[in-house]
Amino acid sequence: MPTDAAILAQITRAFAGVPRPEHFTDHPFCDECQEHDATLRAYDRETLPHEAVGSAARDPIAMTTAEGFTYHLPALARL
């Protein structure tokens, strides 16, 4: 049975070619989208902390684009 580290390494390799999008939400749509976009733009796959995405009341992942979600998926798996 693979270890957590081995599984995370596989996920990281599988998504390594996914480019970082310029924006992570439909940012001009509303103030909340702009805030969530700024939050997600502040981190990369290695630095995204649980505190930035771990609140049901304020969850930028709920408003991210498919490209943004795919880019951050390795970080979300790590969290």
N, C-alpha and C positions, 0 to 999 in steps of 0.2 A: 504494500500500500504506500503510495507516495506521501511524502511529508508536506506540511503546509508550505514550507519554503520551496519545495520542488514544484508544487502547483502554481505558486505565485511567479516563479521563474518562467514557467511555461506560458502563463498569461502575459507576462511582460514581453517575452519574445514574440508572441502571436500579435501583439498590438504595437510593436516597436516601429513599424512603418507608418502608423497613423499620424498624419501631420497635426500640429497644434493649430487650431482654428484662430483666426484673428479675433473673433468674438464667440462667446459660449451661449448666449441667449439672443433672442430677437430684441437686442438692446435698446433700440429707439422706441419700442412699443409702449413702455410704461416706466415709471420711476423704479418699481421693484425689479423689473428686468435689467435696468441699468445697474442697480446695486448688486444683483446676483452676478451679472457679467463681470463687474469689477472684482468681486470676490474670487470668482473662478480664474480670472486673468492674473490674479496675484500669485498663483501657485502653478507648479508643474506636477507631473506624475509622481515625482519623488518627494515633493514638499507639501502636498495637499493634506491638511490636518483634519481629524475627525470634527473638531470644533467648527470648521468652516461649513460642513455639510451634514452634521449629525443632529440637527434640530428639526422636528416635525413642523414647528411653527415658522421656521425660517430655513428652508431647504432649497438652495440654488439648483440642485440636481433636478428638482421637479420641473424647472423651467428651462433646462438646457436643451440645446439643439441635439440632433442625432450625432453630429460631428463632435460636439463638445463632450457628450456622454461617452462616445467611443474613445476619444482621446484620454479621458480621465478613468476609464474602466480599470486599468491596472491599479491605480491608486484606490479606487473604491473597493476592489477585491482585497487589497492590503488592509484597509480599514475594517 
